[in-house]
């Protein structure tokens, strides 16, 4: 599975973005998909994940209520709607795929995509 994230940009606090991650590979629909982020000088952290059939979803506490993860298996795409952005949300956002669930830790990742930078100004 190859993954490529897009949709990042420079926005003001309070704005919204929709990140997308396009995947290639015939087994896309069998994987759990997740979003992680890495801020400058910090370790990569879990943001959100969705199971293969969208039946299970998990969020980090810091984004719950503001971010929404979804997927479209027909389009081989996973999305992250990010609302009410804060300066502390500034990071490179990565999508990832895992063969297991729950998917709340980078150690469970089978595939990483290239990230997309989100910068939130105050």
C-alpha positions in Angstrom: 0.0 0.0 0.0 1.4 3.4 -1.0 -0.1 6.5 0.7 0.1 10.2 -0.2 -1.3 12.9 2.0 -2.4 16.3 0.7 -4.5 19.3 1.7 -2.3 21.0 4.2 -1.6 24.7 4.2 -1.1 27.9 6.2 -4.3 29.0 7.9 -5.3 31.3 10.8 -6.5 30.0 14.1 -10.1 28.9 14.0 -10.0 27.9 10.4 -10.7 24.5 8.9 -9.0 22.2 6.4 -9.7 18.8 4.9 -6.8 16.6 4.6 -6.9 13.7 2.1 -4.8 10.6 1.8 -4.9 8.7 -1.5 -3.8 5.1 -1.4 -2.8 2.6 -4.0 -3.0 -1.1 -3.7 -5.7 -3.7 -4.1 -5.9 -4.4 -0.4 -6.6 -0.9 0.7 -10.0 -1.6 2.0 -8.7 -4.3 4.4 -6.5 -2.0 6.4 -7.2 0.3 9.3 -6.1 3.8 8.4 -4.8 6.5 10.7 -3.5 10.0 11.0 -0.5 11.0 13.0 1.3 14.3 13.3 4.7 15.5 14.2 5.3 19.1 15.4 8.8 20.6 15.2 11.0 19.2 17.9 8.4 16.7 19.1 7.7 13.1 18.6 5.2 11.8 16.2 1.8 11.4 17.9 -1.5 9.7 17.1 -4.4 11.8 15.9 -7.2 9.6 14.6 -7.8 6.2 13.1 -10.7 4.4 11.4 -11.2 0.7 10.9 -11.5 -1.1 7.6 -15.3 -0.8 7.4 -15.6 2.5 9.3 -17.2 0.6 12.2 -14.6 1.8 14.7 -13.1 5.2 15.1 -10.6 6.6 17.6 -9.3 10.1 18.3 -6.6 11.6 20.5 -8.1 13.6 23.3 -6.5 16.8 22.1 -8.5 16.7 18.8 -11.7 15.0 19.8 -14.7 17.1 18.9 -12.7 19.2 16.4 -11.3 16.6 14.0 -13.3 14.0 12.0 -11.8 11.0 10.2 -13.6 9.2 7.4 -12.8 6.9 4.5 -14.1 6.1 1.1 -13.0 2.6 0.1 -14.3 3.0 -3.4 -12.0 6.0 -3.9 -9.1 4.5 -1.9 -9.0 7.6 0.2 -9.0 8.5 3.9 -9.9 12.0 5.0 -9.3 14.1 8.1 -11.6 17.1 8.5 -9.8 19.5 10.9 -11.9 22.3 12.4 -11.3 25.0 14.9 -7.6 24.8 14.3 -5.2 26.0 17.0 -1.5 27.1 16.7 -0.6 23.9 18.7 -2.1 21.9 15.8 0.8 23.0 13.6 2.6 19.9 12.4 3.3 17.6 9.5 0.3 15.3 9.2 1.0 11.7 8.1 -1.5 9.0 7.1 -0.7 5.4 7.8 -2.1 2.0 7.3 -2.3 -0.9 9.8 -3.4 -4.5 9.4 -4.8 -4.5 12.9 -7.2 -2.7 15.3 -7.1 -0.8 17.5 -4.7 1.5 15.7 -3.6 4.1 18.2 0.2 3.7 18.2 2.8 4.2 15.5 4.2 0.8 16.4 1.1 -0.8 14.8 1.8 0.9 11.4 2.5 -1.3 8.4 2.8 1.6 5.9 3.5 5.3 6.2 2.6 8.0 3.7 4.4 11.2 2.9 3.1 14.0 5.1 1.4 17.3 4.5 2.3 20.4 6.5 -0.4 22.2 8.4 0.6 25.6 9.8 -1.8 27.5 12.1 -1.0 31.1 12.8 -2.4 32.9 15.9 
